[in-house]
């Protein structure tokens, strides 16, 4: 066997593999002997079928399988041994000449190989990158308390309607003269929130209403261009809405008002667990500590994004084997057309550039990712998921179970590996570069993230 590699422009490689008969002959013979042991031919005992018959039926396919395996194994070994930084998978070359496997070798196979451009990405103490420290002030703590109070809130009965109240009442379709329509639509205990009515004159009909009041309004006018809302209110199919354009009466039976939970021991227990926090001062302190940890994660995320932007600018525009990469992209998305490839190619190359930069940073800083790091990333993702719903006192057992489920999903594993890499890389780079620390509010920080 002979393998050669040509790479005149540094990014478009041509890898040629020449296979001699002796390279695969033993493997083919072994495969055919195995076939013979299992072959079941009429008139022959198992294992006694003439080898000529076996070769006639299975010889070519066994030969193809052996050659394909040999070429694949040796090609990847050559790439690894010669430290060729390959992008994607090798593709059969457009220069490939037809090979007749029915005849004796040698056979020559050519593959196009996309090679990563050569560049150097490094950071030192001379490099200065912004780092945003988000202030945890009283206003932010108040907002968090309000969120917790609303998450634990409940509806109470009210005597008159105010903005955001929820009404319950009986809905009846009317004739043009205002009388109840015989056989018309009737909905008992229909729930209505006037704040969601789109037309002002219909919304104002409910101002100051009380239980027992009867409001005459027109659902079709109240929700123009929203047949789904009307069909949901009237309990009919969407295609029936057009037949019910008149007025309805709505007799209010109940008004419910959402009331945030009082800031008391019960709320403290709901958020942090039984008796973990015993006063409002402790509650605010616990919230502040939680926010600091959460916002530090946000600051780190922004930092690594700024590192990316800084190094992309420092490295400059790289030259890629565009034609070959588009072929690889098309091969990886066989259900997509050329338009998809052309539309998404630029964004893919941008991500590829950052991937190559990050690979250099990881290698330069000897970052290794162990199973424990990925598990920690999964637990962090689990805690963040629960925290979104205001669940801050989730038992460790639930965190463990949720993170274990995440790791069972193949599509979740690589993002968790990436997160583990980013965590280690961020921690190291914060100690490598000169941090240009800036204090900011959460609102201003969010504006930065949206920019």
Residue pairs with C-beta under 8 A, 6 or more apart in sequence:
1 17
1 18
1 19
1 20
1 23
1 70
1 74
2 17
2 18
3 15
3 16
3 17
3 18
3 74
3 75
3 78
4 15
4 16
5 13
5 14
5 15
5 16
5 78
5 82
5 84
5 113
6 13
6 14
6 16
7 13
7 14
7 113
7 115
10 115
10 117
10 118
11 114
11 115
11 116
11 117
11 319
11 320
11 321
12 112
12 113
12 114
12 115
12 321
12 324
13 84
13 86
13 112
13 113
13 114
13 115
14 93
14 95
14 110
14 111
14 112
14 113
15 75
15 78
15 79
15 90
15 110
15 111
15 113
16 108
16 109
16 110
16 111
17 71
17 74
17 75
17 108
17 109
17 110
17 111
18 106
18 107
18 108
18 109
19 67
19 70
19 71
19 105
19 106
19 107
19 108
19 109
20 105
20 106
21 104
21 105
21 106
23 70
23 105
24 63
24 66
24 67
24 70
27 66
27 69
27 70
28 59
28 62
28 63
28 66
31 58
31 62
31 65
31 66
32 51
32 54
32 55
32 58
32 59
32 62
35 54
35 58
35 62
36 47
36 49
36 51
36 54
37 46
37 47
38 46
39 46
39 47
39 49
39 53
39 54
40 46
41 49
41 53
44 50
60 101
60 102
63 101
64 101
67 101
67 107
71 109
75 90
75 111
78 84
79 86
79 113
84 113
84 115
85 115
85 116
86 113
86 114
86 115
86 116
87 114
87 115
87 116
87 320
87 321
87 325
87 328
87 352
88 114
88 325
88 328
88 329
88 332
89 328
89 331
90 111
90 112
90 113
91 111
91 112
91 324
91 327
91 328
91 331
92 109
92 110
92 111
92 112
93 110
93 111
93 112
94 112
95 110
96 109
96 110
97 108
97 110
99 107
99 108
99 109
101 107
112 324
112 327
114 320
114 321
114 324
114 325
114 328
115 321
116 356
117 318
117 319
117 320
119 315
119 316
119 318
119 356
120 315
120 360
121 311
121 314
121 315
121 356
121 357
121 360
121 361
122 360
122 361
122 364
123 307
123 311
123 361
123 429
123 432
123 433
124 432
124 433
125 432
125 433
125 434
126 434
127 310
127 432
127 433
127 434
128 433
128 434
128 435
128 436
129 303
129 306
129 307
129 310
129 433
129 434
129 435
129 436
130 303
130 306
130 435
130 436
130 438
131 299
131 303
131 430
131 435
131 436
131 437
131 438
132 299
132 302
132 303
132 437
132 438
132 439
132 440
132 445
132 448
133 299
133 437
133 438
133 439
133 440
134 295
134 298
134 299
134 440
134 441
134 442
134 445
135 439
135 440
135 441
135 442
136 288
136 291
136 292
136 295
137 441
140 291
140 441
140 442
141 284
141 287
141 288
141 291
144 287
144 291
145 263
145 283
145 284
145 287
146 260
147 390
148 261
148 267
148 270
148 271
148 287
148 390
149 260
149 261
149 262
149 263
149 267
150 258
150 260
150 261
151 261
151 389
151 390
152 260
152 261
152 266
152 267
152 270
152 271
152 390
153 258
153 259
153 260
153 261
154 258
154 259
154 261
155 166
155 256
155 257
155 258
155 259
156 256
156 257
156 259
157 254
157 255
157 256
157 257
158 165
158 255
158 256
158 257
159 210
159 211
159 255
160 208
160 209
160 210
160 255
161 167
161 194
161 206
161 207
161 208
161 209
161 210
161 252
161 255
162 257
163 195
164 193
164 195
164 257
164 258
165 193
165 194
165 255
165 256
165 257
165 258
166 191
166 192
166 193
166 255
166 256
166 257
166 258
167 191
167 192
167 193
167 194
167 206
167 209
167 250
167 252
167 254
167 255
167 256
168 189
168 190
168 191
168 192
168 252
168 253
168 254
168 255
168 256
169 189
169 190
169 192
169 250
169 251
169 252
169 253
169 254
170 186
170 187
170 188
170 189
170 190
170 250
170 251
170 253
171 185
171 186
171 187
171 188
171 190
171 233
171 234
171 248
171 249
171 250
172 180
172 181
172 184
172 185
172 186
172 248
172 249
172 251
173 180
173 181
173 184
173 185
173 186
173 244
173 246
173 248
174 180
174 181
174 184
174 216
174 246
174 247
174 248
174 249
175 181
175 246
176 246
178 216
178 247
180 249
181 246
185 234
185 235
185 236
185 244
185 248
187 233
187 234
187 235
189 253
190 233
190 250
192 233
192 250
194 203
194 206
195 203
196 229
197 203
197 206
197 222
197 223
198 222
198 223
198 224
198 226
199 221
199 222
199 224
202 217
202 218
202 221
202 222
203 222
205 215
205 216
205 217
206 215
206 217
209 215
209 252
209 255
210 252
210 255
211 252
211 253
211 254
211 255
212 251
212 252
212 253
213 251
213 252
214 249
214 250
214 251
214 252
215 249
215 250
215 251
215 252
216 247
216 248
216 249
216 250
217 247
217 248
217 250
218 245
218 246
218 247
218 248
219 230
219 233
219 234
219 244
219 248
220 230
220 241
220 244
220 245
223 229
223 230
223 233
227 238
227 241
227 242
228 238
230 241
230 244
231 237
231 238
231 240
231 241
234 241
234 244
234 248
236 244
261 267
261 270
263 280
263 283
265 278
267 283
268 276
268 277
268 278
268 282
268 283
269 275
269 276
269 277
271 277
271 283
271 390
271 392
271 393
272 283
272 286
272 392
272 393
273 393
276 286
276 393
277 283
277 286
290 392
294 387
295 442
297 380
298 445
299 445
300 423
300 426
300 430
301 422
302 445
302 448
302 449
303 426
303 429
303 430
304 422
304 425
304 426
304 429
307 429
307 433
308 354
308 357
311 357
312 353
312 354
312 357
315 353
315 357
318 353
320 349
320 352
322 345
325 345
325 348
325 349
326 341
326 342
326 345
329 341
329 344
329 345
329 348
330 336
330 338
330 341
333 340
333 341
358 421
358 425
361 367
361 425
361 429
362 421
362 425
365 425
365 428
365 429
365 432
367 421
367 424
367 425
367 428
369 417
369 420
369 421
369 424
373 420
373 423
373 424
374 407
374 413
374 416
374 417
374 420
375 403
375 407
376 420
376 423
377 416
377 417
377 419
377 420
377 423
378 403
378 404
378 406
378 407
378 412
378 416
379 399
379 400
379 403
380 419
381 403
381 406
381 416
381 419
382 399
382 402
382 403
382 406
383 394
383 399
385 402
386 392
386 394
386 398
386 399
386 402
406 412
406 416
407 413
407 416
440 448
